[in-house]
Amino acid sequence: MYSQLLKEILLEDEYDEQQKKTLVNFCRDHYAGNNSELKIIDEFEQKYPEPSDIWWYTRECFLYRMVNKALRTQDIEVIMKMGFFIRGLHQHIEQFHSQQIYQRSLIVYRGQGMAQTEFEKIYSNKGGLLAFNSFLSTSIVRDVSSRFAHVARD
């Protein structure tokens, strides 16, 4: 219920430039000393919302890590700071999905490193409901997802 309420609040929030400034300042503090991330944060400040939320999220940078960690750990402070971005990402994914025409099922793969106990818990729920508190990056190429699983395990 709490997650649903938070989702509704986030998805109704309208984007404004001040929200971006707040997030940019927060990210600069968080990544102080990391010049490569600071450079990307500067680029985000100058260019966002272009090219798109999906483009920014799938880029190898601070955004997907912060979004996923905040959602996974239910870090409300970070979620609220990133709310406009999460909302935009959600809307673009919905829009992209609605434009797809599927003639058959689409199989996608997800690589995820996890502890054996986590895996056993999921496996024991086979056929049941599986809920996630974050966006799931997937690929239609199985080897790509395997690489992510190996990286996460290391």
Secondary structure per residue as TSV (DSSP state, phi and psi in degrees):
chain	resnum	aa	ss	phi	psi
A	1	M	-	360.0	-44.4
A	2	Y	H	-60.5	-43.5
A	3	S	H	-63.6	-39.6
A	4	Q	H	-65.1	-41.0
A	5	L	H	-63.6	-44.4
A	6	L	H	-61.4	-42.9
A	7	K	H	-59.8	-45.1
A	8	E	H	-62.9	-40.6
A	9	I	H	-63.1	-46.9
A	10	L	H	-63.2	-42.2
A	11	L	H	-76.2	-14.2
A	12	E	H	-94.9	-14.3
A	13	D	-	-68.7	135.1
A	14	E	-	-93.0	143.7
A	15	Y	-	-74.0	136.9
A	16	D	-	-143.2	160.6
A	17	E	H	-60.7	-32.1
A	18	Q	H	-64.2	-36.9
A	19	Q	H	-62.7	-39.8
A	20	K	H	-65.0	-42.5
A	21	K	H	-61.3	-42.0
A	22	T	H	-61.4	-45.5
A	23	L	H	-64.7	-43.9
A	24	V	H	-60.3	-45.0
A	25	N	H	-63.7	-41.6
A	26	F	H	-61.0	-44.2
A	27	C	H	-67.4	-38.4
A	28	R	H	-61.4	-41.8
A	29	D	H	-64.6	-43.8
A	30	H	H	-65.3	-37.6
A	31	Y	T	-105.7	22.0
A	32	A	T	-54.9	130.9
A	33	G	T	91.6	-12.2
A	34	N	-	-100.6	89.0
A	35	N	H	-60.7	-35.5
A	36	S	H	-67.2	-41.4
A	37	E	H	-70.3	-38.5
A	38	L	H	-61.7	-36.4
A	39	K	H	-64.5	-41.3
A	40	I	H	-69.4	-36.3
A	41	I	H	-62.2	-42.3
A	42	D	H	-60.5	-42.6
A	43	E	H	-63.6	-42.4
A	44	F	H	-59.5	-44.9
A	45	E	H	-59.9	-40.2
A	46	Q	H	-77.5	-37.1
A	47	K	H	-105.5	-28.6
A	48	Y	T	-59.6	134.9
A	49	P	T	-92.8	8.6
A	50	E	S	-88.7	150.1
A	51	P	S	-72.8	-40.0
A	52	S	-	-170.5	163.2
A	53	D	H	-62.3	-39.9
A	54	I	H	-64.1	-41.5
A	55	W	H	-60.4	-46.4
A	56	W	H	-64.9	-41.2
A	57	Y	H	-65.7	-38.6
A	58	T	H	-84.9	-5.5
A	59	R	S	-73.0	143.7
A	60	E	S	-73.4	87.7
A	61	C	S	-160.6	-173.9
A	62	F	H	-58.1	-31.0
A	63	L	H	-62.5	-52.9
A	64	Y	H	-66.4	-34.1
A	65	R	H	-66.1	-45.0
A	66	M	H	-67.0	-43.9
A	67	V	H	-60.5	-52.5
A	68	N	H	-64.1	-42.4
A	69	K	H	-64.7	-44.0
A	70	A	H	-62.7	-43.4
A	71	L	H	-68.7	-41.6
A	72	R	H	-64.9	-40.3
A	73	T	H	-94.4	-1.0
A	74	Q	T	57.5	43.3
A	75	D	-	-79.9	93.7
A	76	I	H	-60.3	-38.9
A	77	E	H	-58.8	-48.7
A	78	V	H	-70.6	-40.1
A	79	I	H	-58.2	-43.9
A	80	M	H	-67.7	-37.3
A	81	K	H	-66.4	-32.1
A	82	M	T	-97.1	5.7
A	83	G	H	-52.7	-45.5
A	84	F	H	-62.8	-36.4
A	85	F	H	-71.8	-43.2
A	86	I	H	-60.6	-42.7
A	87	R	H	-61.6	-47.3
A	88	G	H	-62.4	-41.3
A	89	L	H	-62.9	-46.1
A	90	H	H	-58.5	-46.2
A	91	Q	H	-64.8	-40.8
A	92	H	H	-68.1	-36.4
A	93	I	H	-65.5	-44.4
A	94	E	H	-60.2	-44.2
A	95	Q	H	-63.1	-46.2
A	96	F	H	-60.9	-44.1
A	97	H	H	-62.7	-41.7
A	98	S	H	-67.3	-21.1
A	99	Q	H	-87.1	-9.9
A	100	Q	-	-82.5	142.2
A	101	I	-	-117.5	112.1
A	102	Y	-	-102.7	125.1
A	103	Q	S	-94.0	-17.4
A	104	R	S	-150.7	175.9
A	105	S	-	-65.0	147.6
A	106	L	-	-110.3	123.4
A	107	I	-	-95.5	125.6
A	108	V	-	-123.7	158.3
A	109	Y	B	-121.6	147.4
A	110	R	-	-133.8	126.1
A	111	G	-	-96.2	128.7
A	112	Q	-	-146.5	117.2
A	113	G	-	-76.5	139.6
A	114	M	-	-158.0	160.8
A	115	A	-	-69.3	154.4
A	116	Q	H	-57.8	-38.4
A	117	T	H	-65.4	-37.9
A	118	E	H	-63.2	-45.0
A	119	F	H	-60.8	-44.8
A	120	E	H	-62.7	-37.4
A	121	K	H	-64.2	-44.3
A	122	I	H	-66.2	-44.4
A	123	Y	H	-62.7	-37.5
A	124	S	H	-68.6	-16.3
A	125	N	T	-97.5	17.2
A	126	K	T	-51.3	128.6
A	127	G	T	89.0	-8.6
A	128	G	S	-95.6	-172.8
A	129	L	-	-82.4	136.2
A	130	L	-	-125.6	118.0
A	131	A	-	-113.8	145.2
A	132	F	-	-125.0	145.8
A	133	N	S	-100.3	19.4
A	134	S	S	-145.7	171.6
A	135	F	-	-76.1	143.1
A	136	L	-	-106.9	120.6
A	137	S	-	-85.1	131.8
A	138	T	-	-133.3	171.6
A	139	S	B	-144.8	151.1
A	140	I	S	-84.1	-5.4
A	141	V	S	-103.5	114.8
A	142	R	H	-59.5	-39.8
A	143	D	H	-62.6	-33.4
A	144	V	H	-62.7	-45.9
A	145	S	H	-66.6	-34.7
A	146	S	H	-62.7	-38.8
A	147	R	H	-62.8	-39.5
A	148	F	H	-65.3	-38.5
A	149	A	H	-64.6	-40.2
A	150	H	H	-68.3	-40.1
A	151	V	H	-63.5	-42.7
A	152	A	H	-66.5	-30.7
A	153	R	H	-76.0	-29.7
A	154	D	-	-68.7	360.0
